[in-house]
Amino acid sequence: MKLLLSLPALSALALLAACDLATTEPDTPATSAAPAPQSAPVELPSVGPKADEMRTADIDWETARADMAEQDGSDEEDGLVTTASSAELAPVPVLLPTGIVTPASATRGVVFRQMSDGYFASYPGEVYDVVINGTNLVAGTDGQAASRPDEPVFTASVAGAQLSLSRYGADYLIEFECNIDIDPDAESCITEGEALDIAERLIVAGTR
């Protein structure tokens, strides 16, 4: 005996089968991805003293004026000193080098700029450029100054060298930026003796 179903009946069976498939839960339930663990923030070490560990230096203007008065007047005819036309307004005694020869091939001249905490001076050279920074911001909080070296400190690198020193209560940094390729056997384009010689020939170009 054959069972005959009408078209409406077949449609009803198909609809029931579809409902069963839609409501059937899968054998293996889906699992949500676990959140990736977050690493703890890395604290980088600070470089140099913090802003709240700096203080304004007490400048010994009297000694700076006395040293300026005792200088040989010929130093003032060097031509480099005249670049500090507003040196007397700087917040630190302005120290500038003498005896530095600017090459004729230099594409820029001597630069002097007064800053809020000191001054900046740059001298182009054949072997190296000389850059001098003076500042009245020194390490140490108010009422307690940090210890500072009595003698200049020389640091050399393949890119140049630095010489830091303190005078009249202010801090000065002389930078030597190399303009030539360094001999592999050489420490820098300038020796410590040459850097110290430039520091010894610094003169007071301006003071209050």
C-alpha beads as a LAMMPS data file, in Angstrom:
LAMMPS data file: protein, C-alpha beads

208 atoms
207 bonds

1 atom types
1 bond types

-500.0 500.0 xlo xhi
-500.0 500.0 ylo yhi
-500.0 500.0 zlo zhi

Masses

1 110.0

Atoms # bond

1 1 1 0.000 0.000 0.000
2 1 1 1.453 3.303 -1.010
3 1 1 1.234 6.335 1.290
4 1 1 0.496 9.445 -0.635
5 1 1 1.078 12.866 0.942
6 1 1 -0.280 16.027 -0.369
7 1 1 1.932 19.035 -1.134
8 1 1 0.838 20.928 2.029
9 1 1 1.768 17.955 4.165
10 1 1 5.269 17.714 2.627
11 1 1 5.807 21.395 3.305
12 1 1 4.841 20.960 6.952
13 1 1 7.309 18.064 7.390
14 1 1 10.134 20.067 5.843
15 1 1 9.416 22.978 8.202
16 1 1 9.514 20.671 11.256
17 1 1 12.858 19.190 10.181
18 1 1 14.343 22.631 9.799
19 1 1 13.203 23.590 13.296
20 1 1 14.798 20.447 14.759
21 1 1 18.149 21.251 13.102
22 1 1 18.055 24.850 14.353
23 1 1 17.421 23.860 17.968
24 1 1 19.888 20.959 18.110
25 1 1 22.943 21.851 20.255
26 1 1 26.321 20.824 18.886
27 1 1 28.120 17.932 20.533
28 1 1 31.124 20.144 21.375
29 1 1 30.147 23.525 22.791
30 1 1 32.090 26.472 21.392
31 1 1 34.601 27.972 23.790
32 1 1 35.404 31.676 23.837
33 1 1 39.033 32.699 23.454
34 1 1 40.669 33.527 26.776
35 1 1 41.938 37.098 27.065
36 1 1 45.669 37.433 26.496
37 1 1 47.591 38.087 29.686
38 1 1 48.797 41.659 30.016
39 1 1 52.416 42.220 30.940
40 1 1 53.275 44.600 33.735
41 1 1 54.486 48.058 32.627
42 1 1 58.241 48.378 32.406
43 1 1 59.771 51.304 34.244
44 1 1 62.715 52.776 32.351
45 1 1 65.591 54.175 34.379
46 1 1 65.792 57.955 34.460
47 1 1 68.746 59.675 32.832
48 1 1 70.298 62.577 34.703
49 1 1 68.802 64.503 37.602
50 1 1 65.072 65.089 37.717
51 1 1 63.550 68.538 37.382
52 1 1 62.839 68.700 41.107
53 1 1 66.486 67.797 41.808
54 1 1 67.791 70.904 40.037
55 1 1 68.406 74.290 41.596
56 1 1 69.517 77.727 40.447
57 1 1 73.175 78.213 41.264
58 1 1 74.500 81.040 43.393
59 1 1 76.835 82.830 40.955
60 1 1 80.044 84.420 42.196
61 1 1 79.732 87.553 40.067
62 1 1 82.389 89.428 42.035
63 1 1 85.133 86.918 41.191
64 1 1 84.002 86.773 37.549
65 1 1 84.226 90.569 37.261
66 1 1 87.684 90.562 38.848
67 1 1 88.931 87.873 36.442
68 1 1 87.515 89.785 33.479
69 1 1 89.293 92.974 34.590
70 1 1 92.645 91.154 34.832
71 1 1 92.465 89.664 31.334
72 1 1 94.871 90.739 28.642
73 1 1 93.073 93.248 26.438
74 1 1 94.421 91.533 23.327
75 1 1 92.008 88.667 23.934
76 1 1 89.119 91.008 23.239
77 1 1 90.484 91.633 19.759
78 1 1 90.210 87.963 18.887
79 1 1 86.996 88.533 16.957
80 1 1 85.284 85.559 18.577
81 1 1 84.535 87.456 21.756
82 1 1 82.642 90.152 19.870
83 1 1 79.961 87.589 19.003
84 1 1 78.756 87.812 22.610
85 1 1 77.374 91.327 22.264
86 1 1 74.718 90.673 24.923
87 1 1 76.933 88.575 27.190
88 1 1 76.464 90.948 30.105
89 1 1 72.761 90.000 30.180
90 1 1 73.344 86.250 30.462
91 1 1 72.433 84.619 33.800
92 1 1 75.954 83.146 34.080
93 1 1 79.435 84.519 33.345
94 1 1 80.022 83.947 29.630
95 1 1 83.164 81.908 28.971
96 1 1 84.391 81.794 25.369
97 1 1 87.505 80.239 23.813
98 1 1 90.375 82.131 22.214
99 1 1 92.796 81.090 19.515
100 1 1 90.254 79.088 17.515
101 1 1 90.719 79.547 13.773
102 1 1 87.570 79.339 11.672
103 1 1 88.393 77.686 8.318
104 1 1 87.709 79.662 5.152
105 1 1 85.700 76.718 3.819
106 1 1 83.249 76.865 6.720
107 1 1 79.652 77.136 5.524
108 1 1 78.530 78.905 8.702
109 1 1 80.049 81.330 11.134
110 1 1 80.286 81.651 14.871
111 1 1 76.954 81.451 16.701
112 1 1 76.192 82.947 20.110
113 1 1 72.756 82.694 21.684
114 1 1 71.594 83.727 25.137
115 1 1 69.297 81.233 26.878
116 1 1 66.949 81.562 29.838
117 1 1 69.338 79.584 32.055
118 1 1 72.654 80.465 30.396
119 1 1 74.054 80.655 26.871
120 1 1 75.092 78.622 23.827
121 1 1 78.086 79.288 21.557
122 1 1 79.290 77.340 18.513
123 1 1 82.547 77.609 16.561
124 1 1 83.084 75.708 13.294
125 1 1 86.452 74.032 12.840
126 1 1 88.394 71.950 10.335
127 1 1 88.796 68.849 12.489
128 1 1 86.021 69.452 15.012
129 1 1 83.399 72.051 15.925
130 1 1 83.545 73.537 19.408
131 1 1 80.231 74.023 21.214
132 1 1 80.036 75.645 24.650
133 1 1 77.014 75.589 26.932
134 1 1 76.828 77.483 30.222
135 1 1 73.957 77.075 32.678
136 1 1 72.945 78.192 36.153
137 1 1 70.826 75.051 36.653
138 1 1 72.887 72.615 38.668
139 1 1 72.146 69.336 40.423
140 1 1 70.883 69.584 43.997
141 1 1 67.737 70.797 45.681
142 1 1 67.359 74.171 47.351
143 1 1 69.576 74.362 50.404
144 1 1 71.608 71.299 49.448
145 1 1 73.925 71.362 46.458
146 1 1 75.140 68.121 44.960
147 1 1 78.866 67.495 44.999
148 1 1 80.605 68.641 41.810
149 1 1 84.104 67.720 40.617
150 1 1 86.846 70.253 41.288
151 1 1 88.644 69.385 38.039
152 1 1 87.276 69.196 34.464
153 1 1 85.910 65.789 33.442
154 1 1 86.797 64.545 29.938
155 1 1 84.686 61.979 28.067
156 1 1 85.592 60.755 24.563
157 1 1 83.615 58.929 21.874
158 1 1 83.937 58.163 18.161
159 1 1 81.613 61.099 17.392
160 1 1 83.591 63.579 19.473
161 1 1 84.255 64.400 23.097
162 1 1 82.953 66.417 26.032
163 1 1 84.627 68.371 28.797
164 1 1 82.515 69.427 31.776
165 1 1 83.655 71.931 34.369
166 1 1 82.338 74.307 37.011
167 1 1 83.334 77.939 37.470
168 1 1 81.876 80.811 39.460
169 1 1 79.132 78.476 40.689
170 1 1 77.832 77.721 37.169
171 1 1 78.260 74.556 35.100
172 1 1 79.853 74.549 31.647
173 1 1 80.003 71.853 28.993
174 1 1 82.453 72.042 26.069
175 1 1 81.532 69.685 23.245
176 1 1 83.834 68.717 20.381
177 1 1 81.923 67.421 17.349
178 1 1 84.198 65.561 14.909
179 1 1 84.201 66.594 11.238
180 1 1 86.635 63.924 10.026
181 1 1 86.809 60.139 10.004
182 1 1 88.444 58.849 13.159
183 1 1 91.517 56.626 13.046
184 1 1 90.486 53.175 14.348
185 1 1 93.336 53.340 16.849
186 1 1 92.376 56.815 18.084
187 1 1 89.983 57.425 20.963
188 1 1 88.498 60.521 19.350
189 1 1 89.330 63.361 16.958
190 1 1 90.648 65.348 19.945
191 1 1 92.836 64.286 22.848
192 1 1 92.203 65.079 26.476
193 1 1 95.260 67.328 26.503
194 1 1 93.950 69.378 23.564
195 1 1 90.530 69.707 25.198
196 1 1 92.073 70.844 28.491
197 1 1 94.196 73.392 26.623
198 1 1 91.054 74.949 25.119
199 1 1 89.421 75.028 28.555
200 1 1 92.468 76.781 30.035
201 1 1 92.232 79.466 27.344
202 1 1 88.601 80.318 28.095
203 1 1 88.122 83.981 28.918
204 1 1 85.285 85.845 30.593
205 1 1 83.551 87.597 27.700
206 1 1 80.664 88.988 29.739
207 1 1 79.529 89.290 33.325
208 1 1 77.074 91.279 35.416

Bonds

1 1 1 2
2 1 2 3
3 1 3 4
4 1 4 5
5 1 5 6
6 1 6 7
7 1 7 8
8 1 8 9
9 1 9 10
10 1 10 11
11 1 11 12
12 1 12 13
13 1 13 14
14 1 14 15
15 1 15 16
16 1 16 17
17 1 17 18
18 1 18 19
19 1 19 20
20 1 20 21
21 1 21 22
22 1 22 23
23 1 23 24
24 1 24 25
25 1 25 26
26 1 26 27
27 1 27 28
28 1 28 29
29 1 29 30
30 1 30 31
31 1 31 32
32 1 32 33
33 1 33 34
34 1 34 35
35 1 35 36
36 1 36 37
37 1 37 38
38 1 38 39
39 1 39 40
40 1 40 41
41 1 41 42
42 1 42 43
43 1 43 44
44 1 44 45
45 1 45 46
46 1 46 47
47 1 47 48
48 1 48 49
49 1 49 50
50 1 50 51
51 1 51 52
52 1 52 53
53 1 53 54
54 1 54 55
55 1 55 56
56 1 56 57
57 1 57 58
58 1 58 59
59 1 59 60
60 1 60 61
61 1 61 62
62 1 62 63
63 1 63 64
64 1 64 65
65 1 65 66
66 1 66 67
67 1 67 68
68 1 68 69
69 1 69 70
70 1 70 71
71 1 71 72
72 1 72 73
73 1 73 74
74 1 74 75
75 1 75 76
76 1 76 77
77 1 77 78
78 1 78 79
79 1 79 80
80 1 80 81
81 1 81 82
82 1 82 83
83 1 83 84
84 1 84 85
85 1 85 86
86 1 86 87
87 1 87 88
88 1 88 89
89 1 89 90
90 1 90 91
91 1 91 92
92 1 92 93
93 1 93 94
94 1 94 95
95 1 95 96
96 1 96 97
97 1 97 98
98 1 98 99
99 1 99 100
100 1 100 101
101 1 101 102
102 1 102 103
103 1 103 104
104 1 104 105
105 1 105 106
106 1 106 107
107 1 107 108
108 1 108 109
109 1 109 110
110 1 110 111
111 1 111 112
112 1 112 113
113 1 113 114
114 1 114 115
115 1 115 116
116 1 116 117
117 1 117 118
118 1 118 119
119 1 119 120
120 1 120 121
121 1 121 122
122 1 122 123
123 1 123 124
124 1 124 125
125 1 125 126
126 1 126 127
127 1 127 128
128 1 128 129
129 1 129 130
130 1 130 131
131 1 131 132
132 1 132 133
133 1 133 134
134 1 134 135
135 1 135 136
136 1 136 137
137 1 137 138
138 1 138 139
139 1 139 140
140 1 140 141
141 1 141 142
142 1 142 143
143 1 143 144
144 1 144 145
145 1 145 146
146 1 146 147
147 1 147 148
148 1 148 149
149 1 149 150
150 1 150 151
151 1 151 152
152 1 152 153
153 1 153 154
154 1 154 155
155 1 155 156
156 1 156 157
157 1 157 158
158 1 158 159
159 1 159 160
160 1 160 161
161 1 161 162
162 1 162 163
163 1 163 164
164 1 164 165
165 1 165 166
166 1 166 167
167 1 167 168
168 1 168 169
169 1 169 170
170 1 170 171
171 1 171 172
172 1 172 173
173 1 173 174
174 1 174 175
175 1 175 176
176 1 176 177
177 1 177 178
178 1 178 179
179 1 179 180
180 1 180 181
181 1 181 182
182 1 182 183
183 1 183 184
184 1 184 185
185 1 185 186
186 1 186 187
187 1 187 188
188 1 188 189
189 1 189 190
190 1 190 191
191 1 191 192
192 1 192 193
193 1 193 194
194 1 194 195
195 1 195 196
196 1 196 197
197 1 197 198
198 1 198 199
199 1 199 200
200 1 200 201
201 1 201 202
202 1 202 203
203 1 203 204
204 1 204 205
205 1 205 206
206 1 206 207
207 1 207 208
